[in-house]
Amino acid sequence: YKGLIEWKRGNLGKALDNYQKGIKFSTEVNDVIQMVKFKSNIALINEEIGNYQLSIKNLRQNNDFINKNESVYTKEQFQNSKSNININLGTSYESYYMKNRDKMYLLDSAEYFYEKAVTYSENFVNNKITAKMSLGNIYLIKNDLVNAEKTYFDILFLSKQNNSEQLFQAANYNLGDLYFWNKKYDKALVCFGKVDSISLKNKTLDVSYLKSNYLQAKIYNLMNEPEQAYKHSKIYLDSYEKSETKLR
């Protein structure tokens, strides 16, 4: 918990110190499960500061360590640990790719680990949706629009089934974005309308609300509807100023 507190405060050096102490104590009492958690957190901090290769190396070693020590886990604990580690590996590879867009093999690796995460996440709905959302985004980057659309629809169904408005909103935004770039403007507007209604209902004028109105303004401009374009441009600019003020 000390490590998590320092991480949240942005004191990454102190967080790492606590995690290293935690590994030492866990090793002394042979607590394999706790060792894995500490090592995973260290890898995530490395990813956060851009040490992607080290993060990936640590996570892959951790993944092998889990496999070798499967006997100390209950079946549910093992599935959960494998689900988490595969999501973390997918995230590290995806982040590494975003800094090296010419290295498609990094994106392929991210896709592989997200798919593995889905197979281990049948009993962990949030992990399953998170992995599927990332897979949908990868399909979109690869211009595999059929699989991207199908995956986003899966997420809409799962998030509705599990009463997760936040994930339902995110899936609608991503689906709207997909339709926008493929010039299916009517479908995009339906998705963005759902994003806005959730934001307004919950009074969470977040990034998705901001981007949604930005793209709606562009759509209405392309459809030659200046009044609607102006309306959404104004919402975007007002929300942008508010969010910038909040950030400051």
N, C-alpha and C positions, 0 to 999 in steps of 0.2 A: 504493500500500500504506500509506503514511503516513496518507492520508485514511481508509482503512478502519480502521486501528488507532485513530485518534482517535474515529471514529464508534462503534466497539465500546466505547470507554472512556466514551462519552457526552459527549465534548468536541466538540460539533457545530460551534462557531465555528471551531475549529482544523481540523476535517475540511473545512469549506467553503473555508478559506484554501488548503489543499493542493490541493483540486479546482480552484480558480481558477488556481493556479500551473500545474497540469497542463494546463488548457485553453490557457494561454499558450504552454507548451512545445510542445504538440501542434499548435497553429496555426503556430508558427514552422517546424516540419518538415512541415506539411501532412498530419498523421496523422488522417484523417477518422474512422477506426474508434475511435481512442482519445478523440477529442473527444466522440463520441457517448456513450461510457462515462462520461466525467467529467460531462457535462451530465445524464445520466440519474441518476447518484448525487446530484447537487445537487437534482434534482427530488424524489428519494425522501426526502432529509433535510427538504425543505420540507413534504412530506406528513406526515412523522413529527411535526413540530412544529405541524401544523394549518394550514399555509399551502396549503390545497388548491387554491385558484384559481391561485396562482403555480405550483404543482407541475404542474397540468393544462396551463397555458399553455406551460411549458417543455417538457413531454413532447410536446405536439402540434407544437411548433416542431421538436423533435428528430426526430419521426416524418417531417415534411416534408423535413428535412435528409437523412435516410437515403434517402428516395425519390429525391432529386435527385442523390445520390452513389452510386447502386446499382452503378455501373461499377467502383468501387474494391473492392467486396466479391467474394469467391467466392460461388457460389450458396448454399452451406451457411452461410457467414457472414451473408449477407443474410437468409436465412430465420430464423436464430437471433436476429439483431438485431431483426427485425420481431416475432418471437415475444415477446421480452423486453419491448419497448417497449409492445406491446399489453396484456400482462399488467400492466405498471406503470400504464398509463392506466386499465385496468379497476379496479385497486386504489385509485387516487386518487379516481376517481368514486364508488366504493363507500364509501370512508371519508368522503367529503364528504357522501354521502347519509345515512350513519349519524348525522351531526350535524344533518341537515336532513330529517327523515323526511317532511315534507310535500312535498318536491320530488322527485316520482317520476321526472322526466326525468333526474335524476342516476343513478338506478338503471337506467333504460333505456340510458343511455350506457355504464354499466359493463358491462351485458349485451352491448352491441354490440362493445365492445373485447375482452371475453373470448372472444366467438365468433370474432373476427378472429384472436385468439391461437391458438385451436385449429386454424384453417386453416393457420397458419404453423408448427405444432408437430408435424407428422407424424413428423419424425426426432428430436424432442426430447421423450422420454416424460415426464420430470418436469414440464416446462412444460405439456404437454398435460393431465396429470392435475390440476395446479394450477389451470389455467384452467377445466377441467370441474368441479372441486370448487366453485369460486366461482360458476359458472353454476348448479349445483345449489342452492346457498344462495340465489341470487337468485330462482330459481323457487319456492323454499320461501317466501321473503318475499312473493312475489306470489301465493301460494296456488295456484300451478300444480303441483299434487301429482303429476300424471301425469309431467310432464317432469322434476320433481325426482327422483322415484323411479327413472326410467329412467337419468338422469345418474349417480346414485349407484351403480346397478348397473354402468354402464360403467366407473366408477372401480374398483369391486371387481374386475372382470375384468382391467383394465389393471394394477392393483397386484399381483394374483396372478401375472399373466404376467411381471411384472418384479421379482418377489420383494421388494416394498416393503411390509414389515409396518406401517410407520408410516402410510402412506397407506391401507392396507387397514383399519387400526384406525379412522382418521379417518372413512372412508366408512361403516363400520359404525355409528359413533356418530351420524353425521348421519342415516343411514337409520333408526336406532332412535328418534331424536328426532322424525323425520317420523311414524313409526308411533305414537309416544306421543301426539302432539297430535291424531292422527286416531282415537284410542281403539282401535288395533289392537294391544292389549297383548301378545298371545302373540308376534306378529312382532317387536315392540320388544324383548321379553326375549331372543329368540334373538340379535338384533344386539348388545345390551348384554353378553350372555354372551361373545361373541367379543372385544369390547373388553376385558373383564376378563381373559380367558385370555391375551391377548397381553401386557397390562400385568404380570400375575403372572409369566409366563414370563420376561420381560425385566427384571423388577424395576424397572419404570418406573411408579411410582404417580403419574401425571401428572394434568392437568386433566380429560382425557377419562375416566379411571378414576374420578375424583372425581364428575363429573357423571353418569356411567353409574350409579353406585351410588345417587346421590340420586334419579334417576328410577325406578330399580328399586324403591326403598323406597316411592315414591309409587304405583307400579303395584300392588305387593303389598298396600298399604293399601287401594286401590280394589277389589282383588279379595278383600278380607277374609281375607288370610293374614297375621295379625299376627306370627308367628314369622319369616317371610321378610322382612317389612317391618322388623322390629327388627334382623335380621341385616345388612341393607343400610344401614339408618340408622347402625348402629354403625361399619360399614366407612367410610361417608361421613364421619362425625364424627371418627374416628381419623385418616383420611387428610387431612381438612381441617386438623386441628391440626398434623400433621406438615408439610404444605405451608406453612402459615403460619409455623411455626418456621423452615423452610428459607428462606422469603422474608426473614424478619427477619435 
